[in-house]
Every structure is written in structure tokens, then in C-alpha cells.
Amino acid sequence: MTVQTASSAPVVRLYGGWRRQRGIGMWGLDAVSTAVVLLCFLGPLLLAAASVRLGLMSAGPALLVAGLTTARVGGVPLGVVAQRRARWTWGTLRGHRSGRFGANAPDGGRAMPAPLDRVRVVPVGSGRGEPFALVHDPGAGTLTVALRCAASSTWLVDGADADGWVSAWHSWLAALGYLPAVRWVGVVVDTAPEAGTSLREGVLQRLDAGAPADVRALLRELVDRSPGAAAEVRTWVTVSFDEGLLGGAARRQVDEQQRGAEADRLMTGLESALGSCGVTVLGRAGVRDLVRAVRTAYDPVARGDLDRHRPDRGQPDLQWEEAAPVAVEDDWDSFRHDSGTSVSWGWQEAPRQQVTSQVLSRLLSPGRHAKRVALLYRPLPAADAARTLESEVNAAAFRDAYRRAQRRDETARDVTDREQARRAAHEEAMGAGVVLLSVYVTTTVTDPALLPEAVADVEARADQSKIRLRKLYGGQAAGFATTLPLGVHPARLARSRRNSR
């Protein structure tokens, strides 16, 4: 009988995971909310010192503001929920929830639905002779380049290789802190049931008419059933550059072609470094690649037709205008578009425990319904990373001192949060980078009756990955656009909309 000892057991490498920014705050609030609540209490007291009547008159509004700031609905401040609902109602009254585009658009209508209404895709040349597409978003001030990649599964390789890929990916992200022109990086994993058009054409064209009838029937049956057992997986890595910093401050007035040449130079180094992260770069996305990705997202039934579209066979190449949907309707908890209905989530809470290299495998793996998962990384400049982490350590120390002053017992979460803040600062001092990470998920069905099943599947996969997702109520259109390989980031949407008015 063979006994496996503890020393011979395989060692599973654990990672520290992620930590949510907290800052200096009391009562579980952030710094801004804490300042608002303190002003709500101090304001009436100061007014009462001058006039009791003024103090009493201001007490009611102050308590209302403090209540809206401290109350939570599903972890979201009540004031934010009320503001979101008010904006939704105002947009509904103004007719912004639905729209028609393309040939179905009214005169003077927009070419694409918001927030893609100002996005332009420009083909630019490459130093290697291969043109690629440059996605220009003037509202956010970004230029995005998308890479078509083939990622290797961590389930099919040795654990040491997977750990090496994670380490190389960490080094790749850390190097972005020394590239001020890079605003953020996105990884989009698009999975969907295989349409089967390529397989059908390849088999039926080679089927011999003289073959036995039962053999021909068997092959046709296998072709018909193969899409249900196969999946299409497309992986994109998008790099968004600040158009004001691309090429230096002295070249702020250059055109898109010149900025494209500078982006081409920066992308050459970034592409070569991705090879050690378990990713094979197939090439930079062209206009046709982005049109297909956007068009199939809005109209999933057209996936097979676009697979059969071959410019090398004399068919005209796809243009950016063809990516627009015919009609969309943005509901409070779903998004209807052409032949599909979608639901989008945002990342609410990361795993609290230490994680392995396969923590997101279940969420990213294909399922019965089309799904897109976008991981957005905003690298902090190397000069700001140390200052940010030191402020987090000081904030944890402030909360600890405040707890001791109130003579409250220390909870396990307080201890863990303080240790994570110190460990992150120590790792940064040893050369690690700091990035702000957010995750967005969108699932799409062609039959609205299957939407509850698709929603349950995504939420179950998120639970298996030890993360918490929250539906983007009132922001489904923004979440849908975020999971496209176009470099859209929700953190910049509100500010870009304000600047465009």
C-alpha cells in the first residue's frame, strides 16, 4: 500500500488577491461621505450658536442629507440610488432610452447608440506593413488599439507554467506604470456557441456525391449537432492611450495618422512582452475585425453570415457604419438590441481570501449562452503608486486609532484589511506595480424566454469564482459597450459626457 505523505503533496500557489480602496473615513464611510456627515452635524450647531431659530431650521435638511449619505441599498448609498433613478426618469421623458440607427435612423440621427455615438474607427498603417484599426473616442480623449489573441487554458498546463504566466502578466502590468501615455488596458473574453457555418461549408463542399447515402446522412447529422457541443472563444487585449500625451506635449496638434504611428511604436514593445503571459498575439485588429465583434454583439443571429463574408472572394469589405444596430431599447435591468437581449453586471466585491491562478476560469469558460467578460486595468504611475499605498496604510492606522479611542474590540476584518494594506505597500517597495481593476460581464440571448437561465448561469459562475457581481441597474447600455473591444471605460463616461455638453 502506498501512502502519500504531506511532503509529496502538490503545492498550490496562492496569491494575495485584491484589496478595495477605503481611505480615511468613519462609520464605514469614505472620506467624502464622512466629511458630509460631519458638516451635517456641525452646521446646525454653529448656526444655533448664532441663532437658535436658524439652528432648528437647518437641523431638518441636515438630518435628511446625513440620512441619504449613510443609508445603503445593497451596498450603494441611498443618495446615489435616488440620483440614478432621477436621471433614468429624466432620460425616459426625453426619449433617450430607445433609438434607431443605420438605414432605419431618422434624418439627423446618430450613427451608433450611446456611449458609442462619438466613437470613430480609423485605419492606420503599421511599420510592419500591416494596417490596423485605431479607435478614437474624442469624448474620453483616448486612442485604442485592440489585439487579437489566443489564450492558453490554465487547466491544460502544469501548475508551474500557469504560475509563471501570472508572474509575467504582473510584470507586464507593472511596466505600464512607466508609460504615461497608457490610460488603461482591457482584456475581453468573448465566448458563444459555435455558429457552425465554417464547419458546414468545409464538410459539405468535400462530400462526395458517390458516397453511400447512410454515410452522407451521418456526416450531415454530425455537422448539424456540432455547434451545440463546440464553442467560439475570442480574446482581445485593448490598450487605450491618452491622445494628449501620445507623442509628447509638443505634438498635441498632430493628426490621427501621426498618433497612430506613435501608438504603433509603443504597441510593438507591448506585444512582444505578452508572449510570456500565456497569450499568443494573432495580430492587431483591423476595421473588419472590430465591425464583426460589434455587429455580432448587437445582432447575434448575424454571426454565421459574417463568418461567410470573405473579402478575398470579391465581396466588399466591411465598413464601420455596418456595425451599427438597427434599433436598441435600454431597460432598467436589461438591454434589447436587434436580435438579442442582454444583461450586464459590474464587479462589486473581490474574493476576500487568497486565490489561485484559476480563480476566474469558471467565469471565463464558455457556456450555453453568449457571454463577454471584460477586465479593465488602470495602471497608476510609478511615482503615484507609493504615495497611494502609503495613504492607505495611514488610513488603516487612523481607523485603528479611532477604534481604540472608542474602546471597541477589533474585528477580524479590521485585522485583515490592515495587514493587506501593509503587505501591498511592502510589495510595491519591492518593485510591484499598482493597478485599479474592475470587471464587467454581459450575457446575451436570442430568445427572451432564455434570459433568466442565462442570468442564473452567470451568477452561479461568479459564485464559483468567489466574486460578487451586481446588475448595472439603469446603466445596461454602458455595461454592454464596456464589454466590447473598443476601449470604453465607465469611469470616464460621466466626465466625457459633461465635457461634451
C-alpha positions in Angstrom: 0.0 0.0 0.0 1.3 3.4 -1.0 0.8 6.3 1.3 1.2 9.9 0.0 2.8 12.0 2.7 2.2 15.7 3.2 5.7 16.5 1.8 4.9 14.8 -1.5 1.5 16.5 -2.0 1.4 19.1 -4.8 1.9 22.6 -3.6 -0.8 25.1 -4.8 0.5 28.6 -5.1 -1.7 31.2 -3.5 -1.9 34.9 -4.4 -2.8 37.8 -2.1 -5.8 38.8 -4.1 -7.2 42.3 -4.4 -7.9 45.0 -1.9 -10.6 47.6 -2.1 -9.6 51.3 -1.6 -11.1 52.6 1.6 -9.2 55.8 2.5 -9.7 57.8 5.8 -13.3 57.5 6.9 -15.5 56.7 9.9 -18.7 54.6 10.4 -17.7 52.6 7.3 -17.9 55.6 5.0 -15.3 57.0 2.7 -13.5 60.3 3.3 -16.0 62.4 1.3 -19.1 60.9 2.9 -17.5 61.3 6.3 -16.9 65.0 5.7 -20.5 65.4 4.5 -21.9 63.8 7.7 -19.7 65.8 10.0 -20.8 69.0 8.2 -24.4 68.0 8.7 -23.8 67.8 12.4 -21.5 70.8 12.9 -23.5 73.1 10.6 -26.7 73.3 12.7 -24.6 73.6 15.9 -22.7 76.6 14.6 -25.8 78.2 13.3 -27.5 77.6 16.7 -24.7 79.4 18.4 -25.6 82.5 16.4 -29.4 82.0 16.4 -31.4 79.1 17.9 -34.0 79.6 15.2 -31.5 79.1 12.4 -30.1 76.1 14.1 -33.5 74.4 14.4 -34.4 75.3 10.8 -31.2 73.8 9.4 -31.5 70.6 11.5 -34.1 69.0 9.3 -32.3 69.4 6.0 -29.0 68.4 7.6 -30.5 65.2 9.0 -32.0 64.4 5.6 -28.6 64.8 3.8 -26.9 62.8 6.5 -29.5 60.0 6.1 -29.1 59.9 2.4 -25.3 59.7 2.8 -25.2 57.0 5.4 -28.1 54.8 4.3 -27.3 51.9 2.0 -29.3 50.0 -0.5 -27.5 46.8 -1.5 -24.2 48.5 -0.5 -24.9 51.6 -2.6 -25.6 55.0 -0.8 -29.2 55.9 -0.9 -28.4 59.3 -2.4 -26.7 57.6 -5.3 -29.7 55.3 -5.9 -32.0 58.3 -5.8 -29.8 60.3 -8.2 -29.6 57.3 -10.6 -33.3 56.8 -10.6 -33.9 60.6 -11.2 -31.5 60.5 -14.2 -33.2 57.4 -15.5 -36.6 59.1 -15.3 -35.4 62.3 -17.0 -33.8 60.3 -19.8 -37.0 58.3 -20.3 -39.0 61.5 -20.6 -36.6 62.9 -23.2 -36.7 59.7 -25.2 -33.1 58.6 -24.7 -34.0 55.0 -23.8 -34.5 53.8 -27.4 -33.1 54.7 -30.7 -32.9 53.7 -34.4 -29.7 53.7 -36.4 -28.2 52.8 -39.8 -30.7 52.7 -42.6 -33.6 52.8 -40.1 -32.3 56.0 -38.5 -34.4 59.2 -38.8 -32.9 62.2 -40.5 -30.1 63.6 -38.5 -30.0 60.6 -36.2 -26.8 59.2 -34.6 -24.7 56.6 -36.3 -24.3 54.5 -33.2 -26.1 54.2 -29.9 -24.6 55.9 -26.8 -22.0 55.7 -25.5 -20.5 54.8 -28.9 -22.1 57.7 -30.7 -18.9 59.6 -30.9 -16.5 56.7 -31.5 -14.7 56.6 -34.8 -12.6 53.7 -36.2 -9.7 54.9 -38.4 -7.4 52.5 -40.4 -3.8 53.4 -39.9 -0.6 52.0 -41.3 1.9 49.9 -39.4 5.7 49.8 -39.6 5.4 46.1 -40.4 3.2 46.8 -43.4 0.0 45.5 -41.8 -2.7 48.2 -41.3 -4.7 48.1 -38.1 -7.7 50.0 -36.7 -7.3 52.9 -34.3 -10.5 53.5 -32.2 -10.8 57.3 -31.5 -13.1 58.4 -28.6 -12.9 62.2 -28.6 -15.2 62.4 -25.5 -12.8 60.4 -23.4 -9.7 61.6 -25.2 -8.4 58.1 -26.0 -7.0 56.2 -28.9 -7.4 52.4 -28.5 -5.6 49.6 -30.3 -7.1 46.1 -30.0 -5.0 42.9 -30.2 -6.5 39.6 -31.4 -5.1 36.9 -29.0 -5.3 33.2 -28.4 -5.0 32.5 -24.7 -3.9 29.1 -23.3 -6.1 27.5 -20.7 -4.6 27.0 -17.2 -6.5 23.7 -17.0 -4.3 22.1 -19.7 -0.8 23.0 -18.5 1.3 22.3 -15.5 0.8 24.5 -12.4 4.3 25.8 -12.6 3.7 27.1 -16.1 0.4 28.8 -15.0 2.2 30.5 -12.1 4.9 31.7 -14.5 2.2 33.2 -16.8 0.6 35.0 -13.8 4.0 36.4 -12.7 4.8 37.6 -16.3 1.4 39.2 -16.5 2.1 41.0 -13.2 5.4 42.3 -14.6 3.7 43.4 -17.8 1.1 45.4 -15.8 3.8 46.9 -13.6 5.7 48.2 -16.6 2.7 50.2 -17.6 3.3 52.5 -14.7 6.3 53.9 -16.6 4.3 54.6 -19.7 2.3 57.8 -19.0 0.5 57.7 -22.4 -1.3 54.4 -21.4 -4.6 55.3 -19.7 -5.9 51.8 -19.2 -5.8 48.2 -20.5 -8.7 45.9 -21.1 -8.9 42.1 -21.5 -12.2 41.0 -23.2 -13.0 37.3 -23.4 -16.0 36.7 -25.8 -17.5 33.2 -25.7 -20.5 31.9 -27.7 -21.9 28.7 -29.0 -20.2 27.9 -32.4 -22.3 29.0 -35.3 -21.2 26.0 -37.4 -21.1 27.8 -40.7 -17.4 27.2 -41.4 -17.6 23.6 -40.5 -20.7 23.1 -42.6 -19.2 24.7 -45.7 -16.0 22.8 -45.2 -17.6 19.4 -44.9 -20.5 19.7 -47.4 -18.2 21.1 -50.2 -16.0 18.0 -49.8 -18.8 15.5 -49.6 -18.6 13.0 -52.5 -21.9 12.6 -54.3 -21.0 8.9 -54.9 -20.6 8.1 -51.2 -23.1 5.8 -49.6 -26.3 7.5 -48.5 -26.0 6.5 -44.9 -22.5 7.9 -44.7 -23.7 11.2 -46.2 -26.6 11.4 -43.7 -24.3 10.6 -40.8 -21.9 13.5 -41.8 -24.8 15.9 -42.2 -26.1 14.9 -38.8 -22.7 15.5 -37.2 -22.4 18.9 -38.8 -25.9 19.9 -37.6 -25.1 18.8 -34.0 -21.6 20.1 -33.7 -22.5 23.7 -32.8 -24.2 22.5 -29.7 -21.0 20.8 -28.5 -18.5 23.4 -29.7 -17.8 27.0 -28.6 -16.2 30.0 -30.2 -13.8 31.9 -28.0 -12.3 35.2 -28.9 -9.8 37.0 -26.7 -8.9 40.7 -27.1 -6.3 42.8 -25.3 -7.1 46.5 -25.7 -4.6 49.3 -24.9 -6.1 52.8 -24.6 -3.7 55.8 -25.0 -4.2 59.4 -23.9 -4.3 61.3 -27.2 -3.0 64.4 -25.5 0.1 62.5 -24.2 0.7 60.3 -27.3 3.8 61.6 -28.9 4.7 64.1 -26.2 3.4 67.5 -25.2 5.0 69.2 -28.3 2.8 67.1 -30.6 -0.7 67.8 -29.3 -2.0 69.1 -32.6 -0.9 66.2 -34.8 -3.5 64.2 -36.8 -4.6 60.6 -36.2 -2.2 59.1 -38.6 0.8 60.6 -36.8 -0.6 59.5 -33.4 -1.2 56.1 -35.0 2.5 55.9 -35.8 3.4 56.7 -32.2 0.9 54.1 -31.0 2.4 51.6 -33.4 5.8 52.1 -31.8 4.5 51.6 -28.3 2.5 48.6 -29.2 5.5 46.8 -30.7 7.1 46.5 -27.3 3.9 45.6 -25.5 3.0 42.9 -28.0 6.4 41.2 -27.6 6.1 41.1 -23.9 2.7 39.4 -24.0 4.2 36.2 -25.3 5.5 35.2 -21.9 2.0 35.7 -20.3 0.5 32.6 -21.9 -1.0 34.6 -24.7 -0.3 34.3 -28.4 -0.8 37.6 -30.3 -2.5 36.8 -33.6 -2.3 40.3 -34.8 -3.8 43.8 -34.4 -7.4 44.1 -35.1 -8.4 45.8 -38.3 -11.6 47.6 -39.1 -13.3 44.3 -40.3 -12.4 42.6 -37.0 -13.9 45.3 -34.9 -17.0 45.5 -37.1 -17.6 41.8 -36.8 -17.2 42.0 -33.0 -19.6 44.9 -32.6 -22.1 43.7 -35.1 -22.4 40.2 -33.7 -22.8 41.7 -30.2 -25.8 43.7 -31.3 -27.1 41.1 -33.7 -26.0 37.6 -32.6 -28.1 35.9 -35.3 -25.8 37.5 -37.9 -22.7 35.7 -36.5 -22.9 32.9 -39.2 -23.5 35.4 -42.0 -20.4 37.4 -41.0 -18.4 34.2 -40.9 -19.2 33.6 -44.5 -18.2 37.1 -45.5 -15.0 36.8 -47.4 -13.4 39.9 -49.0 -10.9 37.7 -50.7 -13.7 36.2 -52.8 -14.7 39.6 -54.3 -17.2 40.6 -51.6 -16.9 44.3 -50.4 -15.0 44.8 -47.2 -17.0 45.7 -44.0 -17.2 49.4 -43.0 -17.6 50.8 -39.5 -21.1 52.1 -40.3 -22.2 48.5 -40.8 -21.5 47.7 -37.1 -24.5 49.9 -36.0 -27.6 48.1 -34.8 -31.0 48.8 -36.4 -32.7 49.5 -33.1 -32.0 49.4 -29.3 -34.0 49.8 -26.2 -32.4 50.4 -22.8 -34.5 49.0 -20.0 -33.8 49.4 -16.3 -32.4 45.8 -15.9 -31.8 44.7 -19.5 -30.8 45.9 -22.9 -32.7 45.0 -26.1 -30.8 45.2 -29.4 -31.7 43.8 -32.8 -32.0 40.0 -32.4 -30.7 39.8 -28.9 -31.4 40.7 -25.3 -28.5 41.3 -22.9 -27.9 41.8 -19.1 -24.7 43.4 -17.7 -23.1 43.2 -14.3 -20.3 45.1 -12.6 -17.8 43.8 -10.1 -19.0 44.7 -6.5 -16.6 42.7 -4.3 -13.4 40.7 -4.9 -12.6 37.4 -3.2 -11.6 38.1 0.4 -9.4 35.0 0.6 -6.2 34.3 -1.2 -6.8 33.0 -4.7 -5.2 30.7 -7.1 -4.2 31.2 -10.8 -7.6 29.6 -11.8 -9.8 31.9 -9.8 -11.6 33.3 -12.9 -11.6 30.2 -15.0 -15.2 29.3 -14.4 -16.4 32.8 -15.2 -14.4 33.0 -18.4 -15.1 29.5 -19.7 -17.8 29.0 -22.4 -21.4 28.2 -21.6 -24.7 27.6 -23.3 -25.2 31.3 -23.9 -23.1 34.1 -25.4 -21.1 35.9 -22.8 -18.4 38.6 -22.7 -16.2 39.3 -19.7 -14.1 42.5 -19.6 -11.3 43.1 -17.1 -10.2 46.7 -17.1 -6.8 47.7 -15.6 -5.9 51.3 -14.8 -2.2 51.5 -14.0 -1.1 54.0 -11.5 2.0 56.0 -12.5 5.1 54.6 -10.7 5.5 58.0 -8.9 2.0 57.9 -7.5 1.8 54.2 -6.5 3.9 54.5 -3.4 2.0 57.7 -2.3 -1.3 56.0 -2.8 -0.4 52.9 -0.8 1.1 54.9 2.0 -2.1 56.8 2.3 -4.0 53.5 2.5 -1.7 52.4 5.3 -2.2 55.7 7.1 -5.9 55.4 6.7 -5.9 51.9 8.2 -3.8 53.2 11.2 -6.3 56.1 11.6 -9.3 53.7 11.7 -7.4 51.6 14.3 -6.7 54.6 16.5 -10.3 55.7 16.2 -11.5 52.3 17.2 -9.2 52.3 20.3 -10.4 55.7 21.3 -14.0 54.4 21.2 -12.8 51.3 23.1 -14.3 48.9 20.6 -13.0 45.4 20.0 -11.0 44.8 16.8 -12.8 42.6 14.3 -11.2 40.0 12.1 -12.0 42.2 9.0 -10.1 45.1 10.6 -7.1 43.0 11.2 -7.1 41.5 7.6 -7.6 44.9 6.0 -4.7 46.4 7.9 -2.4 43.5 7.0 -3.4 43.7 3.3 -2.6 47.4 3.2 0.8 46.9 4.7 1.6 43.9 2.5 0.6 45.9 -0.6 2.9 48.8 0.4 5.7 46.3 1.1 5.3 44.6 -2.3 5.3 48.0 -4.1 8.5 48.8 -2.3 10.0 45.6 -3.7 9.1 46.6 -7.3 5.5 45.6 -7.7 3.0 47.8 -9.7 -0.3 49.1 -8.6 -3.4 48.9 -10.9 -7.1 49.7 -10.3 -9.1 46.7 -11.5 -12.8 46.4 -12.4 -14.7 43.6 -14.0 -17.8 43.7 -16.2 -19.9 40.8 -17.6 -22.5 40.8 -20.3 -24.6 37.8 -21.4 -26.8 37.7 -24.5 -29.7 35.5 -25.6 -31.7 35.5 -28.8 -34.8 34.3 -27.1 -36.0 36.5 -24.2 -37.5 33.4 -22.6 -34.0 32.1 -22.0 -32.8 35.3 -20.3 -33.5 34.0 -16.7 -31.5 30.9 -17.4 -28.5 32.9 -18.8 -28.6 35.3 -15.8 -28.6 32.3 -13.4 -25.7 30.8 -15.2 -23.5 33.9 -15.0 -24.3 34.5 -11.3 -23.5 30.8 -10.5 -20.2 31.1 -12.3 -19.4 34.3 -10.3 -20.1 32.5 -7.1 -17.8 29.7 -8.1 -15.1 32.3 -8.8 -15.7 33.7 -5.3 -16.6 37.2 -6.6 -19.8 39.2 -6.2 -21.4 40.8 -9.2 -24.2 43.4 -9.2 -26.5 44.2 -12.0 -25.9 47.6 -13.6 -29.4 48.9 -13.0 -30.1 52.0 -15.1 -26.7 51.5 -16.9 -27.2 48.5 -19.1 -26.2 50.3 -22.3 -22.9 51.5 -20.7 -22.1 48.0 -19.4 -22.9 46.5 -22.8 -20.4 48.9 -24.5 -17.8 48.3 -21.9 -17.5 44.6 -22.7 -16.8 45.4 -26.4 -13.1 45.6 -27.5 -13.3 49.3 -28.1 -11.6 50.7 -25.0 -14.7 52.1 -23.3 -14.3 52.6 -19.6 -17.3 53.6 -17.4 -15.1 55.6 -15.1 -14.6 58.1 -17.9 -18.2 58.1 -19.4 -19.7 60.6 -16.9 -16.9 63.1 -17.3 -16.7 62.8 -21.1 -20.5 63.4 -21.3 -20.2 66.5 -19.1 -17.3 67.8 -21.3 -19.3 67.3 -24.5 -22.2 69.5 -23.4 
